[in-house]
Structure formats: C-alpha cells, structure tokens
Amino acid sequence: MTTEIRAMTVDDWEAVKEIYLQGIATGQATFETGAPSWDAWNSNHLPFARLIASDRPGGAVWGWAALSPVSTRVAYAGVAEVSVYVARHAVEESVAGC
C-alpha cells in the first residue's frame, strides 16, 4: 500500500471533521463532544503543522495530524500539543490486509 503525506487544506475539512467525529465516538480520543466549525478549528491549530495521509494522490483521507499551542503564555512559546487521528476505514482495511 502506498501512502501520500501532504499539507492539509480547507478542502480537506469535511474528511478531517468526519475522522474527528469517529474519534469522539470512541470515547477515547478527546473530551470534546462535537466537532468545531472550520473557523474554530483553524484558529486553534498552527497553520504550518497540519498533515493529511491518503491512500494515493488525491485519494481518500486516511488520517490527519496537527499541532495546537498548549497556551498563549510566553513561558509556553513553542510548546504544542499533537493530535493524530486515523479513519476507521483505514484501520479496517489495514487489519483486513494482515
């Protein structure tokens, strides 16, 4: 299987949001109970640290990763929290291929 890693764009938001909602549904990924709007998500994540994984160029989004600042305090400048989410279909296909 080939995996493409590329920068996330606003066009990826619906797939990113769906994968985030899948993570919420597990009860293990986050304390959040719903997905934010694009504008809210965008303002809370660093613009230079957002990646998409897909099964091929232009293919389905298999997962995403992004960094968000942990605090606005000067003492925490440069400190970030990482989020990594993998789509349910990617896990299922990966396990089926074993």
N, C-alpha and C positions, 0 to 999 in steps of 0.2 A: 504494500500500500504506500502511495506517495502522499506526503502532507505538505501543503503550502502554508507558510507563515508569512503574514503581511500586516501592514498597518490597518487598524480599524478606521472606518469612515462612518459618517452619519447614515449612509445607505445600509450599513450592517445592523442598525439599531434594532429592527424588528427581530432578527435572528438572535442577537445578543440578549434582548429582553426575554425572548422565549426560553433561552437556555437559563437565564437568571431565574425565571419563574419555576423551571424544573428544579433548580437548586433549592428554592424556597420550599417547594412541595416536599422535599426530603426531610425537612425539619432539622437538617444538619449543616447547611451551608451558611446560614445567616440568621440573625434575629429579626430581620425585616419580614413583613407580612405581605408586601406587594412590591411590584416594580415601579420605580420612579418614571417620570417623563424623561424624554431625551434631554431636555434643557437642564433638569435637576441632575441627572446622571453625569452629563457633560461638565457641569460646573464643579462636580465633586471628584473628578478624576483628572490626573495630569495628562495634558494633551500629547506629550511626547512618548508616553508609555502605555500604548493600547495596541494589543495584537490580536489577530484572528488566525485560527487554524482551520484549514479546509482540506477536503479530500483531493482537490485538484484546483488549478487556477480557475477562478470564477465559480467554483463548486459550492456545495452546501457548507455552511459554517458548522464545524465540529466542536469548536470551543473558543474561548477567549480569555485573555488575561489583561489586567490593567492595574495601574498604581494609583493610589489616592493618598494625599497628605494626611498624616495622623493628627496634625494640629496646626493651627495658624501661629502658634507661639514661636518666637525667634529661636528659642532653645531647641526646637524640633525641626528647624530648617534642614531640608534634605532627607528627612526620615519619612518613609512611605509604607503604606500597607498594601500588600499584594492580594489581588483577587484572581483566582483561576477557576473557571467553570468549564465543564465538558458536557456536551449534549448527550442526552440519554441515547439517541440513535447511534452515536459514535461508540459509546460503551458497549451497547448491544451488538453492533457489527464487529467490534474488536474481539469480544468474548466468543462470538459465533465462529470467528476465523481461527480460533486456537485449536 
